[in-house]
Amino acid sequence: MDQLSAPEPVTGELPLRYTLAPPYPNPFNAATTVTVSLPEAAEVSVVVYNVAGRVVATVADGSFSAGRHAFTFDASSLASGLYFLRATVPGRLDETRKLMLVR
């Protein structure tokens, strides 16, 4: 199930490193915001997995400009529980965060 959201650019200076900020809020009910920082334009993939390792949502997948990009993960169709969010920028970033969906 793909749940791509349009990124909301976060204003300010360009970041110095490739980072995945902790999702906010977390634990969450229905939706949470995921922010990825890019010091230069890059291909970004942000995917959510269930505890069995199956992809349940694609939050972002494509080319993005330098800066901070905020994506909304809408989990309203998913069951309560633990999920894993993985952000990847080939050769630059590969981070995973836990998400707790509570109803």
C-alpha positions in Angstrom: 0.0 0.0 0.0 1.6 3.3 -1.1 0.9 6.3 0.9 3.2 8.9 -0.7 2.8 12.4 0.6 4.0 15.7 -0.9 7.0 16.9 1.1 6.7 20.2 3.0 10.0 22.1 2.7 11.2 23.3 6.1 12.7 26.7 5.8 16.2 27.7 7.2 19.8 27.0 6.4 20.9 24.0 4.5 21.7 21.0 6.7 25.3 19.9 7.1 24.5 16.1 7.2 22.1 13.6 5.8 19.8 12.8 8.7 16.4 11.3 9.6 14.9 13.1 12.5 12.8 11.2 15.1 9.2 11.0 13.8 6.9 13.4 15.7 4.7 12.5 17.4 5.7 9.0 18.4 3.7 7.2 19.7 1.0 8.5 17.3 -2.6 8.0 16.5 -3.4 8.1 12.7 -0.5 10.3 11.4 3.1 11.3 12.2 5.6 13.6 10.6 8.9 12.3 9.2 11.7 14.8 8.5 14.7 14.1 6.3 17.6 16.5 5.9 19.7 16.6 2.7 22.8 18.8 2.4 22.5 18.3 -1.4 19.9 17.0 -3.9 19.5 13.3 -3.6 17.3 10.2 -4.3 15.3 9.5 -1.1 13.3 6.5 -0.1 11.2 6.4 3.1 9.4 3.1 3.7 7.4 1.7 6.6 7.6 -2.0 7.5 5.5 -4.1 9.9 7.1 -6.4 12.5 7.1 -9.3 9.9 9.3 -7.2 7.6 6.6 -6.5 5.0 6.3 -3.1 3.4 3.1 -1.4 4.6 3.6 2.1 3.2 6.0 4.1 1.0 6.2 7.6 2.5 8.7 9.1 0.0 10.4 7.8 -3.1 12.1 10.1 -5.6 14.5 12.9 -6.1 14.5 15.8 -3.7 16.3 19.1 -3.5 18.8 20.1 -0.8 17.1 21.1 2.5 14.8 19.6 5.1 11.7 17.8 3.9 8.8 16.9 6.1 6.5 14.0 5.1 3.3 12.9 6.7 2.8 9.2 7.3 -0.9 8.5 7.4 -1.5 5.2 9.2 -5.2 5.5 9.6 -5.8 2.2 7.7 -3.3 0.2 9.7 -3.7 -1.7 12.9 -2.3 -0.5 16.2 1.2 -1.8 16.9 4.9 -1.5 16.3 6.3 -0.4 12.8 9.7 0.4 11.5 10.5 3.4 9.3 13.5 3.2 7.1 15.0 6.2 5.3 17.6 5.6 2.6 19.8 7.9 0.5 22.1 5.6 -1.5 25.7 5.8 -0.2 24.8 8.5 2.3 22.0 7.5 4.7 20.4 4.3 5.9 18.5 4.8 9.2 15.7 3.0 10.8 13.3 4.3 13.5 10.6 2.6 15.5 7.1 3.8 15.2 4.3 3.0 17.7 0.7 3.4 16.4 -1.8 3.5 19.2 -5.6 3.9 18.8 
